[in-house]
């Protein structure tokens, strides 16, 4: 098992850099767009799209069943001048359903363009989504209508 040790060293040094994004690098091809490019009034006036992973698709669209633990709702944010969200994202906000009730039952991340996690479980995310994440605009902590 000698070959394992360089991997362990590598893993340990990566761990020092904090949490990883809860969504994969292949998000653009593996997630489904549920809300197309438009201006956001709430997230720093960027252009935004909302995408979900396979597990979040039915709950997001039908609003009739809970989001399963681990499912992901992703907001890709683009420059406000990027009229059709065709350029590279300037960053993301993302929520992943947690197995515990803290923070409205989600893990919240703000992720920069280089996939660095800028914040995790920022109380501002939780506070604002507590207000907007209920019917008619919200569902289970999400704030958009599909
Ligand atoms: C000022 C209130 C406010 C704050 C603070 C806020 N949000 Fe939101 N968020 C909204 C609203 C309203 C929407 C839906 C409208 C839109 O797209 O802008 C939304 C949409 C989202 C979405 C798309 C899915 C959905 O429908 O909810 C995600 C993901 C998200 N926010 C994550 C976050 C994260 C992570 C943070 C903290 C880093 C955060 N938000 C902070 C108000 C807020």
Backbone and ligand atoms as CSV (ligand in chain L), in Angstrom:
chain,resi,resn,atom,element,x,y,z
A,1,UNK,N,N,0.832,-1.207,0.000
A,1,UNK,CA,C,0.000,0.000,0.000
A,1,UNK,C,C,0.870,1.263,0.000
A,2,UNK,N,N,2.136,1.129,-0.405
A,2,UNK,CA,C,2.997,2.324,-0.345
A,2,UNK,C,C,2.494,3.431,-1.252
A,3,UNK,N,N,1.800,3.040,-2.329
A,3,UNK,CA,C,1.356,4.068,-3.278
A,3,UNK,C,C,0.334,5.026,-2.685
A,4,UNK,N,N,-0.237,4.642,-1.576
A,4,UNK,CA,C,-1.279,5.491,-0.990
A,4,UNK,C,C,-0.731,6.770,-0.372
A,5,UNK,N,N,0.498,6.726,0.120
A,5,UNK,CA,C,0.922,7.857,0.945
A,5,UNK,C,C,0.950,9.206,0.214
A,6,UNK,N,N,1.375,9.282,-1.050
A,6,UNK,CA,C,1.320,10.615,-1.689
A,6,UNK,C,C,-0.110,11.135,-1.787
A,7,UNK,N,N,-1.058,10.215,-1.978
A,7,UNK,CA,C,-2.447,10.646,-2.059
A,7,UNK,C,C,-2.914,11.222,-0.736
A,8,UNK,N,N,-2.485,10.588,0.348
A,8,UNK,CA,C,-2.911,11.058,1.669
A,8,UNK,C,C,-2.348,12.459,1.925
A,9,UNK,N,N,-1.093,12.664,1.547
A,9,UNK,CA,C,-0.483,13.985,1.737
A,9,UNK,C,C,-1.250,15.027,0.924
A,10,UNK,N,N,-1.581,14.651,-0.318
A,10,UNK,CA,C,-2.304,15.578,-1.180
A,10,UNK,C,C,-3.671,15.907,-0.585
A,11,UNK,N,N,-4.381,14.873,-0.125
A,11,UNK,CA,C,-5.705,15.086,0.441
A,11,UNK,C,C,-5.623,15.989,1.664
A,12,UNK,N,N,-4.609,15.784,2.481
A,12,UNK,CA,C,-4.475,16.572,3.696
A,12,UNK,C,C,-4.233,18.043,3.346
A,13,UNK,N,N,-3.405,18.309,2.332
A,13,UNK,CA,C,-3.121,19.706,2.029
A,13,UNK,C,C,-4.334,20.376,1.390
A,14,UNK,N,N,-5.125,19.591,0.620
A,14,UNK,CA,C,-6.345,20.177,0.067
A,14,UNK,C,C,-7.306,20.527,1.191
A,15,UNK,N,N,-7.413,19.669,2.186
A,15,UNK,CA,C,-8.344,19.885,3.280
A,15,UNK,C,C,-8.103,21.179,4.023
A,16,UNK,N,N,-6.872,21.658,4.001
A,16,UNK,CA,C,-6.557,22.908,4.696
A,16,UNK,C,C,-7.222,24.113,4.034
A,17,UNK,N,N,-7.661,23.954,2.814
A,17,UNK,CA,C,-8.199,25.104,2.085
A,17,UNK,C,C,-9.700,25.273,2.292
A,18,UNK,N,N,-10.277,24.561,3.227
A,18,UNK,CA,C,-11.681,24.764,3.551
A,18,UNK,C,C,-12.600,23.889,2.739
A,19,UNK,N,N,-13.914,24.168,2.804
A,19,UNK,CA,C,-14.881,23.277,2.159
A,19,UNK,C,C,-14.807,23.341,0.638
A,20,UNK,N,N,-15.260,22.275,-0.004
A,20,UNK,CA,C,-15.364,22.234,-1.458
A,20,UNK,C,C,-16.773,22.646,-1.862
A,21,UNK,N,N,-16.941,23.134,-3.085
A,21,UNK,CA,C,-18.299,23.430,-3.553
A,21,UNK,C,C,-19.157,22.174,-3.511
A,22,UNK,N,N,-20.450,22.330,-3.218
A,22,UNK,CA,C,-21.344,21.164,-3.147
A,22,UNK,C,C,-21.836,20.755,-4.530
A,23,UNK,N,N,-21.433,21.465,-5.580
A,23,UNK,CA,C,-21.846,21.096,-6.945
A,23,UNK,C,C,-20.607,20.752,-7.767
A,24,UNK,N,N,-20.767,19.865,-8.771
A,24,UNK,CA,C,-19.602,19.386,-9.525
A,24,UNK,C,C,-19.138,20.401,-10.566
A,25,UNK,N,N,-17.904,20.226,-11.021
A,25,UNK,CA,C,-17.393,21.107,-12.079
A,25,UNK,C,C,-18.210,20.961,-13.358
A,26,UNK,N,N,-18.832,19.795,-13.540
A,26,UNK,CA,C,-19.617,19.538,-14.754
A,26,UNK,C,C,-21.059,20.034,-14.628
A,27,UNK,N,N,-21.327,20.943,-13.688
A,27,UNK,CA,C,-22.697,21.390,-13.441
A,27,UNK,C,C,-23.414,21.823,-14.725
A,28,UNK,N,N,-22.691,22.513,-15.634
A,28,UNK,CA,C,-23.358,23.102,-16.803
A,28,UNK,C,C,-23.963,22.028,-17.701
A,29,UNK,N,N,-23.332,20.843,-17.739
A,29,UNK,CA,C,-23.873,19.774,-18.578
A,29,UNK,C,C,-24.679,18.757,-17.786
A,30,UNK,N,N,-24.416,18.628,-16.482
A,30,UNK,CA,C,-25.093,17.558,-15.738
A,30,UNK,C,C,-26.332,18.038,-14.980
A,31,UNK,N,N,-26.477,19.343,-14.798
A,31,UNK,CA,C,-27.662,19.863,-14.111
A,31,UNK,C,C,-28.693,20.332,-15.139
A,32,UNK,N,N,-29.955,20.426,-14.700
A,32,UNK,CA,C,-31.055,20.847,-15.559
A,32,UNK,C,C,-31.439,22.287,-15.237
A,33,UNK,N,N,-31.544,23.112,-16.269
A,33,UNK,CA,C,-31.978,24.492,-16.058
A,33,UNK,C,C,-33.470,24.511,-15.765
A,34,UNK,N,N,-33.868,25.139,-14.656
A,34,UNK,CA,C,-35.280,25.218,-14.310
A,34,UNK,C,C,-35.792,26.659,-14.359
A,35,UNK,N,N,-34.885,27.596,-14.523
A,35,UNK,CA,C,-35.266,29.011,-14.613
A,35,UNK,C,C,-34.209,29.666,-15.467
A,36,UNK,N,N,-34.623,30.239,-16.597
A,36,UNK,CA,C,-33.618,30.697,-17.545
A,36,UNK,C,C,-33.066,32.079,-17.177
A,37,UNK,N,N,-32.144,32.548,-18.012
A,37,UNK,CA,C,-31.388,33.770,-17.750
A,37,UNK,C,C,-32.294,34.984,-17.544
A,38,UNK,N,N,-32.076,35.686,-16.454
A,38,UNK,CA,C,-32.850,36.905,-16.184
A,38,UNK,C,C,-32.125,37.712,-15.125
A,39,UNK,N,N,-32.586,38.939,-14.918
A,39,UNK,CA,C,-31.981,39.763,-13.877
A,39,UNK,C,C,-32.464,39.297,-12.514
A,40,UNK,N,N,-31.581,39.397,-11.543
A,40,UNK,CA,C,-31.963,39.111,-10.168
A,40,UNK,C,C,-32.093,40.417,-9.423
A,41,UNK,N,N,-33.215,40.616,-8.772
A,41,UNK,CA,C,-33.360,41.794,-7.948
A,41,UNK,C,C,-32.662,41.657,-6.614
A,42,UNK,N,N,-32.261,40.464,-6.289
A,42,UNK,CA,C,-31.800,40.242,-4.925
A,42,UNK,C,C,-30.338,39.886,-4.797
A,43,UNK,N,N,-29.756,39.365,-5.849
A,43,UNK,CA,C,-28.365,38.954,-5.719
A,43,UNK,C,C,-27.462,39.904,-6.482
A,44,UNK,N,N,-27.271,41.071,-5.930
A,44,UNK,CA,C,-26.287,42.031,-6.440
A,44,UNK,C,C,-26.546,42.396,-7.899
A,45,UNK,N,N,-27.808,42.304,-8.341
A,45,UNK,CA,C,-28.224,42.742,-9.670
A,45,UNK,C,C,-27.558,41.994,-10.804
A,46,UNK,N,N,-26.948,40.855,-10.516
A,46,UNK,CA,C,-26.388,40.040,-11.585
A,46,UNK,C,C,-27.494,39.420,-12.420
A,47,UNK,N,N,-27.093,38.913,-13.618
A,47,UNK,CA,C,-27.964,38.020,-14.363
A,47,UNK,C,C,-27.831,36.631,-13.726
A,48,UNK,N,N,-28.928,35.901,-13.670
A,48,UNK,CA,C,-28.887,34.603,-12.993
A,48,UNK,C,C,-29.670,33.541,-13.765
A,49,UNK,N,N,-29.268,32.306,-13.583
A,49,UNK,CA,C,-30.039,31.138,-14.011
A,49,UNK,C,C,-30.118,30.213,-12.808
A,50,UNK,N,N,-31.191,29.426,-12.729
A,50,UNK,CA,C,-31.282,28.422,-11.667
A,50,UNK,C,C,-31.237,27.042,-12.305
A,51,UNK,N,N,-30.391,26.193,-11.761
A,51,UNK,CA,C,-30.255,24.812,-12.231
A,51,UNK,C,C,-30.369,23.878,-11.032
A,52,UNK,N,N,-30.787,22.638,-11.293
A,52,UNK,CA,C,-30.910,21.665,-10.210
A,52,UNK,C,C,-30.269,20.348,-10.622
A,53,UNK,N,N,-29.872,19.577,-9.635
A,53,UNK,CA,C,-29.402,18.223,-9.943
A,53,UNK,C,C,-30.627,17.309,-10.123
A,54,UNK,N,N,-30.373,16.077,-10.521
A,54,UNK,CA,C,-31.481,15.166,-10.863
A,54,UNK,C,C,-32.423,14.963,-9.682
A,55,UNK,N,N,-31.860,14.892,-8.470
A,55,UNK,CA,C,-32.681,14.599,-7.295
A,55,UNK,C,C,-33.589,15.767,-6.921
A,56,UNK,N,N,-33.182,16.982,-7.276
A,56,UNK,CA,C,-33.971,18.159,-6.908
A,56,UNK,C,C,-34.991,18.529,-7.975
A,57,UNK,N,N,-34.932,17.894,-9.150
A,57,UNK,CA,C,-35.759,18.340,-10.271
A,57,UNK,C,C,-37.261,18.239,-9.973
A,58,UNK,N,N,-37.729,17.071,-9.568
A,58,UNK,CA,C,-39.171,16.914,-9.333
A,58,UNK,C,C,-39.654,17.783,-8.174
A,59,UNK,N,N,-38.957,17.814,-7.037
A,59,UNK,CA,C,-39.423,18.686,-5.954
A,59,UNK,C,C,-39.450,20.162,-6.369
A,60,UNK,N,N,-38.443,20.595,-7.139
A,60,UNK,CA,C,-38.423,22.007,-7.541
A,60,UNK,C,C,-39.600,22.312,-8.459
A,61,UNK,N,N,-39.857,21.426,-9.415
A,61,UNK,CA,C,-40.894,21.699,-10.406
A,61,UNK,C,C,-42.302,21.529,-9.850
A,62,UNK,N,N,-42.522,20.504,-9.051
A,62,UNK,CA,C,-43.894,20.205,-8.619
A,62,UNK,C,C,-44.235,20.809,-7.263
A,63,UNK,N,N,-43.237,21.064,-6.449
A,63,UNK,CA,C,-43.449,21.623,-5.108
A,63,UNK,C,C,-44.428,20.772,-4.306
A,64,UNK,N,N,-44.368,19.479,-4.502
A,64,UNK,CA,C,-45.313,18.596,-3.836
A,64,UNK,C,C,-44.615,17.566,-2.963
A,65,UNK,N,N,-43.307,17.515,-3.031
A,65,UNK,CA,C,-42.564,16.533,-2.249
A,65,UNK,C,C,-41.316,17.209,-1.706
A,66,UNK,N,N,-40.822,16.725,-0.564
A,66,UNK,CA,C,-39.647,17.366,0.006
A,66,UNK,C,C,-38.408,17.164,-0.871
A,67,UNK,N,N,-37.471,18.101,-0.814
A,67,UNK,CA,C,-36.179,17.889,-1.461
A,67,UNK,C,C,-35.438,16.794,-0.703
A,68,UNK,N,N,-34.945,15.750,-1.397
A,68,UNK,CA,C,-34.211,14.707,-0.677
A,68,UNK,C,C,-32.866,15.213,-0.161
A,69,UNK,N,N,-32.406,14.613,0.925
A,69,UNK,CA,C,-31.112,14.977,1.499
A,69,UNK,C,C,-30.035,14.822,0.433
A,70,UNK,N,N,-29.200,15.836,0.279
A,70,UNK,CA,C,-28.114,15.805,-0.690
A,70,UNK,C,C,-28.455,16.477,-2.005
A,71,UNK,N,N,-29.755,16.730,-2.269
A,71,UNK,CA,C,-30.110,17.345,-3.548
A,71,UNK,C,C,-29.661,18.811,-3.565
A,72,UNK,N,N,-29.447,19.335,-4.785
A,72,UNK,CA,C,-28.786,20.638,-4.937
A,72,UNK,C,C,-29.598,21.573,-5.831
A,73,UNK,N,N,-29.743,22.820,-5.371
A,73,UNK,CA,C,-30.313,23.901,-6.177
A,73,UNK,C,C,-29.220,24.954,-6.344
A,74,UNK,N,N,-28.912,25.259,-7.594
A,74,UNK,CA,C,-27.747,26.090,-7.917
A,74,UNK,C,C,-28.189,27.352,-8.644
A,75,UNK,N,N,-27.683,28.475,-8.202
A,75,UNK,CA,C,-27.908,29.721,-8.951
A,75,UNK,C,C,-26.583,30.144,-9.539
A,76,UNK,N,N,-26.483,30.116,-10.856
A,76,UNK,CA,C,-25.294,30.594,-11.557
A,76,UNK,C,C,-25.489,32.078,-11.825
A,77,UNK,N,N,-24.489,32.868,-11.488
A,77,UNK,CA,C,-24.595,34.312,-11.612
A,77,UNK,C,C,-23.626,34.796,-12.687
A,78,UNK,N,N,-24.139,35.725,-13.520
A,78,UNK,CA,C,-23.369,36.245,-14.650
A,78,UNK,C,C,-23.303,37.751,-14.535
A,79,UNK,N,N,-22.348,38.345,-15.241
A,79,UNK,CA,C,-22.215,39.786,-15.244
A,79,UNK,C,C,-23.534,40.435,-15.670
A,80,UNK,N,N,-23.875,41.553,-15.049
A,80,UNK,CA,C,-25.176,42.174,-15.348
A,80,UNK,C,C,-25.293,42.568,-16.815
A,81,UNK,N,N,-24.149,42.749,-17.503
A,81,UNK,CA,C,-24.178,43.116,-18.922
A,81,UNK,C,C,-24.240,41.891,-19.841
A,82,UNK,N,N,-24.190,40.702,-19.260
A,82,UNK,CA,C,-24.215,39.465,-20.055
A,82,UNK,C,C,-25.672,39.083,-20.302
A,83,UNK,N,N,-26.245,39.655,-21.356
A,83,UNK,CA,C,-27.685,39.608,-21.570
A,83,UNK,C,C,-28.288,38.221,-21.634
A,84,UNK,N,N,-27.573,37.222,-22.149
A,84,UNK,CA,C,-28.157,35.883,-22.243
A,84,UNK,C,C,-27.350,34.835,-21.474
A,85,UNK,N,N,-26.583,35.270,-20.493
A,85,UNK,CA,C,-25.823,34.336,-19.633
A,85,UNK,C,C,-24.941,33.411,-20.471
A,86,UNK,N,N,-24.292,33.956,-21.490
A,86,UNK,CA,C,-23.459,33.110,-22.346
A,86,UNK,C,C,-21.999,33.115,-21.921
A,87,UNK,N,N,-21.590,34.105,-21.162
A,87,UNK,CA,C,-20.201,34.164,-20.717
A,87,UNK,C,C,-19.963,33.241,-19.538
A,88,UNK,N,N,-18.738,33.236,-19.020
A,88,UNK,CA,C,-18.479,32.426,-17.826
A,88,UNK,C,C,-19.163,33.043,-16.609
A,89,UNK,N,N,-19.673,32.211,-15.700
A,89,UNK,CA,C,-20.283,32.759,-14.484
A,89,UNK,C,C,-19.278,33.589,-13.679
A,90,UNK,N,N,-19.778,34.624,-13.031
A,90,UNK,CA,C,-18.932,35.393,-12.114
A,90,UNK,C,C,-18.938,34.740,-10.729
A,91,UNK,N,N,-19.820,33.777,-10.530
A,91,UNK,CA,C,-19.863,33.064,-9.261
A,91,UNK,C,C,-21.179,32.313,-9.149
A,92,UNK,N,N,-21.359,31.684,-8.008
A,92,UNK,CA,C,-22.567,30.893,-7.781
A,92,UNK,C,C,-23.045,31.092,-6.350
A,93,UNK,N,N,-24.355,30.975,-6.136
A,93,UNK,CA,C,-24.855,30.660,-4.804
A,93,UNK,C,C,-25.565,29.322,-4.933
A,94,UNK,N,N,-25.461,28.530,-3.902
A,94,UNK,CA,C,-25.946,27.156,-4.015
A,94,UNK,C,C,-26.462,26.683,-2.662
A,95,UNK,N,N,-27.490,25.879,-2.708
A,95,UNK,CA,C,-28.030,25.275,-1.495
A,95,UNK,C,C,-28.139,23.769,-1.686
A,96,UNK,N,N,-27.708,23.031,-0.668
A,96,UNK,CA,C,-27.778,21.571,-0.701
A,96,UNK,C,C,-28.574,21.103,0.504
A,97,UNK,N,N,-29.585,20.276,0.260
A,97,UNK,CA,C,-30.457,19.822,1.342
A,97,UNK,C,C,-29.647,19.045,2.374
A,98,UNK,N,N,-29.788,19.444,3.619
A,98,UNK,CA,C,-29.064,18.808,4.705
A,98,UNK,C,C,-29.983,17.808,5.407
A,99,UNK,N,N,-29.394,16.951,6.199
A,99,UNK,CA,C,-30.186,15.976,6.933
A,99,UNK,C,C,-30.618,16.472,8.289
A,100,UNK,N,N,-30.321,17.741,8.604
A,100,UNK,CA,C,-30.612,18.308,9.917
A,100,UNK,C,C,-31.372,19.620,9.734
A,101,UNK,N,N,-32.144,20.045,10.754
A,101,UNK,CA,C,-33.005,21.226,10.581
A,101,UNK,C,C,-32.288,22.568,10.679
A,102,UNK,N,N,-31.024,22.593,11.109
A,102,UNK,CA,C,-30.336,23.881,11.228
A,102,UNK,C,C,-30.288,24.584,9.873
A,103,UNK,N,N,-30.232,25.897,9.915
A,103,UNK,CA,C,-30.100,26.703,8.693
A,103,UNK,C,C,-31.207,26.385,7.683
A,104,UNK,N,N,-32.424,26.253,8.179
A,104,UNK,CA,C,-33.587,25.966,7.339
A,104,UNK,C,C,-33.506,24.592,6.701
A,105,UNK,N,N,-32.573,23.755,7.128
A,105,UNK,CA,C,-32.458,22.414,6.563
A,105,UNK,C,C,-31.612,22.344,5.301
A,106,UNK,N,N,-30.805,23.394,5.055
A,106,UNK,CA,C,-29.947,23.424,3.864
A,106,UNK,C,C,-28.529,23.817,4.256
A,107,UNK,N,N,-27.563,23.443,3.421
A,107,UNK,CA,C,-26.207,23.999,3.485
A,107,UNK,C,C,-26.142,25.092,2.422
A,108,UNK,N,N,-25.640,26.269,2.803
A,108,UNK,CA,C,-25.620,27.441,1.914
A,108,UNK,C,C,-24.175,27.789,1.572
A,109,UNK,N,N,-23.896,27.937,0.292
A,109,UNK,CA,C,-22.531,28.341,-0.088
A,109,UNK,C,C,-22.581,29.484,-1.101
A,110,UNK,N,N,-21.620,30.373,-0.945
A,110,UNK,CA,C,-21.313,31.372,-1.980
A,110,UNK,C,C,-19.953,30.988,-2.535
A,111,UNK,N,N,-19.905,30.786,-3.850
A,111,UNK,CA,C,-18.715,30.225,-4.488
A,111,UNK,C,C,-18.217,31.207,-5.548
A,112,UNK,N,N,-16.900,31.472,-5.557
A,112,UNK,CA,C,-16.384,32.446,-6.523
A,112,UNK,C,C,-16.089,31.794,-7.873
A,113,UNK,N,N,-15.702,32.623,-8.832
A,113,UNK,CA,C,-15.528,32.148,-10.209
A,113,UNK,C,C,-14.468,31.054,-10.310
A,114,UNK,N,N,-13.533,31.024,-9.371
A,114,UNK,CA,C,-12.501,29.995,-9.369
A,114,UNK,C,C,-12.868,28.781,-8.523
A,115,UNK,N,N,-14.143,28.642,-8.188
A,115,UNK,CA,C,-14.669,27.556,-7.368
A,115,UNK,C,C,-14.140,27.571,-5.931
A,116,UNK,N,N,-13.744,28.747,-5.466
A,116,UNK,CA,C,-13.395,28.874,-4.049
A,116,UNK,C,C,-14.658,29.164,-3.250
A,117,UNK,N,N,-14.827,28.488,-2.113
A,117,UNK,CA,C,-16.017,28.700,-1.281
A,117,UNK,C,C,-15.795,29.954,-0.430
A,118,UNK,N,N,-16.534,31.011,-0.762
A,118,UNK,CA,C,-16.369,32.287,-0.055
A,118,UNK,C,C,-17.057,32.263,1.297
A,119,UNK,N,N,-18.204,31.617,1.370
A,119,UNK,CA,C,-18.879,31.514,2.664
A,119,UNK,C,C,-19.704,30.248,2.695
A,120,UNK,N,N,-19.891,29.718,3.902
A,120,UNK,CA,C,-20.773,28.570,4.078
A,120,UNK,C,C,-21.682,28.860,5.258
A,121,UNK,N,N,-22.978,28.680,5.024
A,121,UNK,CA,C,-23.992,28.917,6.051
A,121,UNK,C,C,-23.929,30.326,6.631
A,122,UNK,N,N,-23.762,31.299,5.750
A,122,UNK,CA,C,-23.839,32.704,6.135
A,122,UNK,C,C,-25.252,32.978,6.667
A,123,UNK,N,N,-25.384,33.514,7.886
A,123,UNK,CA,C,-26.724,33.753,8.446
A,123,UNK,C,C,-27.600,34.637,7.567
A,124,UNK,N,N,-26.982,35.481,6.732
A,124,UNK,CA,C,-27.778,36.336,5.839
A,124,UNK,C,C,-28.565,35.511,4.822
A,125,UNK,N,N,-27.950,34.446,4.324
A,125,UNK,CA,C,-28.666,33.578,3.378
A,125,UNK,C,C,-29.883,33.002,4.083
A,126,UNK,N,N,-29.656,32.469,5.279
A,126,UNK,CA,C,-30.725,31.787,6.009
A,126,UNK,C,C,-31.829,32.774,6.358
A,127,UNK,N,N,-31.453,33.962,6.804
A,127,UNK,CA,C,-32.441,34.953,7.208
A,127,UNK,C,C,-33.335,35.338,6.032
A,128,UNK,N,N,-32.700,35.671,4.918
A,128,UNK,CA,C,-33.472,36.136,3.774
A,128,UNK,C,C,-34.341,35.010,3.222
A,129,UNK,N,N,-33.798,33.811,3.140
A,129,UNK,CA,C,-34.579,32.700,2.587
A,129,UNK,C,C,-35.665,32.218,3.556
A,130,UNK,N,N,-35.524,32.531,4.847
A,130,UNK,CA,C,-36.605,32.245,5.783
A,130,UNK,C,C,-37.827,33.077,5.405
A,131,UNK,N,N,-37.564,34.304,4.956
A,131,UNK,CA,C,-38.665,35.203,4.599
A,131,UNK,C,C,-39.237,34.885,3.221
A,132,UNK,N,N,-38.358,34.656,2.227
A,132,UNK,CA,C,-38.878,34.479,0.861
A,132,UNK,C,C,-39.104,33.012,0.508
A,133,UNK,N,N,-38.640,32.092,1.360
A,133,UNK,CA,C,-38.698,30.675,1.004
A,133,UNK,C,C,-39.990,29.978,1.376
A,134,UNK,N,N,-41.076,30.739,1.406
A,134,UNK,CA,C,-42.384,30.157,1.697
A,134,UNK,C,C,-43.361,30.566,0.589
A,135,UNK,N,N,-44.453,29.824,0.459
A,135,UNK,CA,C,-45.450,30.113,-0.584
A,135,UNK,C,C,-45.959,31.549,-0.436
A,136,UNK,N,N,-46.345,32.226,-1.510
A,136,UNK,CA,C,-46.421,31.717,-2.881
A,136,UNK,C,C,-45.109,31.795,-3.667
A,137,UNK,N,N,-44.153,32.611,-3.231
A,137,UNK,CA,C,-42.933,32.761,-4.035
A,137,UNK,C,C,-41.949,31.636,-3.802
A,138,UNK,N,N,-41.932,31.108,-2.601
A,138,UNK,CA,C,-40.913,30.136,-2.263
A,138,UNK,C,C,-41.484,28.772,-1.954
A,139,UNK,N,N,-40.585,27.801,-1.823
A,139,UNK,CA,C,-40.994,26.458,-1.438
A,139,UNK,C,C,-39.824,25.796,-0.715
A,140,UNK,N,N,-40.035,25.387,0.514
A,140,UNK,CA,C,-39.024,24.656,1.280
A,140,UNK,C,C,-37.680,25.387,1.294
A,141,UNK,N,N,-37.709,26.700,1.452
A,141,UNK,CA,C,-36.468,27.466,1.565
A,141,UNK,C,C,-35.970,28.056,0.263
A,142,UNK,N,N,-36.507,27.593,-0.872
A,142,UNK,CA,C,-36.144,28.218,-2.151
A,142,UNK,C,C,-37.071,29.405,-2.397
A,143,UNK,N,N,-36.580,30.368,-3.184
A,143,UNK,CA,C,-37.312,31.631,-3.329
A,143,UNK,C,C,-37.773,31.927,-4.740
A,144,UNK,N,N,-37.632,30.990,-5.671
A,144,UNK,CA,C,-38.069,31.237,-7.036
A,144,UNK,C,C,-39.257,30.359,-7.385
A,145,UNK,N,N,-40.104,30.879,-8.227
A,145,UNK,CA,C,-41.182,30.078,-8.801
A,145,UNK,C,C,-40.651,29.453,-10.083
A,146,UNK,N,N,-40.828,28.137,-10.286
A,146,UNK,CA,C,-40.265,27.524,-11.489
A,146,UNK,C,C,-40.877,28.085,-12.773
L,1,LIG,C1,C,-31.652,39.817,0.318
L,1,LIG,C2,C,-32.236,38.475,0.425
L,1,LIG,C3,C,-31.379,37.300,0.030
L,1,LIG,C4,C,-30.150,36.946,0.508
L,1,LIG,C5,C,-29.295,37.659,1.532
L,1,LIG,C6,C,-29.798,35.717,-0.155
L,1,LIG,N1,N,-30.781,35.327,-1.014
L,1,LIG,FE1,FE,-30.727,33.713,-2.254
L,1,LIG,N2,N,-32.413,34.371,-3.162
L,1,LIG,C7,C,-33.185,35.441,-2.761
L,1,LIG,C8,C,-34.299,35.602,-3.677
L,1,LIG,C9,C,-35.413,36.651,-3.564
L,1,LIG,C10,C,-34.153,34.599,-4.653
L,1,LIG,C11,C,-35.051,34.372,-5.873
L,1,LIG,C12,C,-34.981,35.517,-6.844
L,1,LIG,C13,C,-33.661,35.585,-7.539
L,1,LIG,O1,O,-33.359,34.709,-8.324
L,1,LIG,O2,O,-32.920,36.528,-7.301
L,1,LIG,C14,C,-32.975,33.824,-4.285
L,1,LIG,C15,C,-32.531,32.713,-4.965
L,1,LIG,C16,C,-31.521,31.875,-4.541
L,1,LIG,C17,C,-31.179,30.612,-5.149
L,1,LIG,C18,C,-31.885,29.984,-6.339
L,1,LIG,C19,C,-32.877,28.961,-5.844
L,1,LIG,C20,C,-34.072,29.572,-5.148
L,1,LIG,O3,O,-35.106,29.691,-5.774
L,1,LIG,O4,O,-33.993,29.886,-3.951
L,1,LIG,C21,C,-30.141,30.108,-4.438
L,1,LIG,C22,C,-29.429,28.789,-4.657
L,1,LIG,C23,C,-29.808,31.068,-3.395
L,1,LIG,N3,N,-30.681,32.136,-3.488
L,1,LIG,C24,C,-28.796,30.913,-2.472
L,1,LIG,C25,C,-28.395,31.907,-1.579
L,1,LIG,C26,C,-27.197,31.848,-0.763
L,1,LIG,C27,C,-26.223,30.685,-0.722
L,1,LIG,C28,C,-27.130,33.028,-0.064
L,1,LIG,C29,C,-26.040,33.508,0.868
L,1,LIG,C30,C,-24.692,33.527,0.348
L,1,LIG,C31,C,-28.306,33.795,-0.448
L,1,LIG,N4,N,-29.039,33.092,-1.349
L,1,LIG,C32,C,-28.612,35.033,0.086
L,1,LIG,C33,C,-32.944,36.256,-1.677
L,1,LIG,C34,C,-31.763,36.263,-0.947
